[in-house]
Amino acid sequence: MLKVLRMEETTEDPGPNTDQARHEALITAVADNRDKSAFESLFVRFGPRIKGMMLGSGAGEDLAEDLMQEVMLTVWRKAALYAPERGSVSTWIFTIARNARIDRLRRQPVQPFVDVETVSIASDAPSAESEMIAGQHGEIVRAALQKLPQEQRDVIDLAFNQFMPQSEIAKKLNLPIGTVKSRTRLAYKKLKENLEDLR
Amino acid sequence: MSIHHHLDAASLMRYAAGDLDPAFAVVVASHIAMCDECRQAVRLAEAVGGACLSDMPEAALSDGSFTRLSRMIDAAPDTATKRRPVEATPANDPDGDVPLPLSSLIGGSLDDVPWRLVVPGVYRHKIELADTSSSLFMLKIGSGRKMPEHGHGGTEMTLILRGSYSDSMGRFGPGDVADLDEHVEHQPVVDSDDPCICLVATEEPTRFKGIVSRLMQPLVGI
């Protein structure tokens, strides 16, 4: 039931020329047909970027390469779990990279994250909510990010591009931790407003 | 479920970036499993990560990187994950009040929690987590009971699972989360007929004010 509704929705989703539409078609080919060449296209697009993130967050060359391979292997195995109404392909791959990093570098359990993703699949009704989420694809969020004031952008870049803990961001920018928190909150609020304006 | 108290945006962003300590990640994940609004909000936060990944400069991969991965895929049996719907609470949870991320830790029923009495009317169950400097525990507090007034040594997050309490910030019922910064002082009073059961993550041992509370603290251990 859910699957049928989803397919109907995605056909009228963003134009076929967007990154998201291309990536989504590739993921679907991997999920439905175990299509190796579609998977290679995803690998070429995301592999070097995932590795870049891992290097930026302090992993050495070998570990970064290894984590990247692990993330892409998960993409191959779990392609069927990608749900477009929950966000773009790059967002989904980001969460896999985040979880791999928590698991390997921080040696912390990722089960809570995995559980939430499982829950979300079950309770997502195709609704106003899912339409809004579908609207958050790549370009829109990127455009909104670029409109953030620099001081908020810096905090976001460190937190997401480099997976830097809040306490280290405070040290690096020489700010009290409360200021880092309030900039994060402001950035989130701005982003949400910008997305509503762009829609 | 009507939820009135939600997660702080800074907590959502830290969750999305993978920066929350495990104890807090469990509370956030449990709330998100119960709250459509915060689930949607965390997706926006994760979309920030997706945009950052898209804009990331490309790092050079090692030689033959894809070939190696491709061989790994061919060598192993194809363990493709199939999509299957899962309920927000586990099937063995008769009351539907244990969110999935918590059920991974305590099982499916709040009635089977191995409570330990700490002071009359207050029960506690500590959830052991590896690699955390914070603590995660559940509390069951009898109707009409007050939690001792306390300020926080660090941040504290409380998710209500059953019953309700009130304090200066309002009334907190099932699904509500109190996502509190340090320096906040509050004195929750349980105002439901049945005991209030909640899941709590604290950054540091909570310091109770007042001599009686101080004497009590080693007993309560929170």
Interface residues (C-beta under 8 A of the other chain):
Chain A: L2 K3 D19 A31 R34 K36 E40 F43 V44 F46 G47 P48 R49 I50 K51 G52 M53 L55 G56 E61 A64 E65 M68 Q69 M72 L73 W76 R77 K78 A79 A80 L81 R86 G87 S88 V89 S90 T91 W92 I93 F94 T95 A97 R98 N99 R101 I102 R106 R107 Q108 P109 Q111 P112 F113 D115 V116 T118 V119 S120 I121 A122 S123 E129 M132 I133 Q136 G138 V141 R142 L145 I156 D157 A159 F160 N161 F163 M164 P165 Q166 G178 K181 S182 T184 R185 A187 Y188 K189 L191 K192 L195
Chain B: D8 A9 A10 L12 M13 R14 A16 A17 G18 D19 P22 A25 V26 V28 A29 S30 I32 A33 D36 R39 Q40 V42 R43 L44 A45 E46 A47 V48 G49 G50 A51 C52 L53 S54 D55 M56 P57 E58 A59 A60 L61 S62 S65 F66 R68 L69 S70 M72 I73 D78 T79 A80 T81 K82 R83 P85 V86 E87 A88 P99 L100 P101 S104 L129 A130 D131 T132 D181
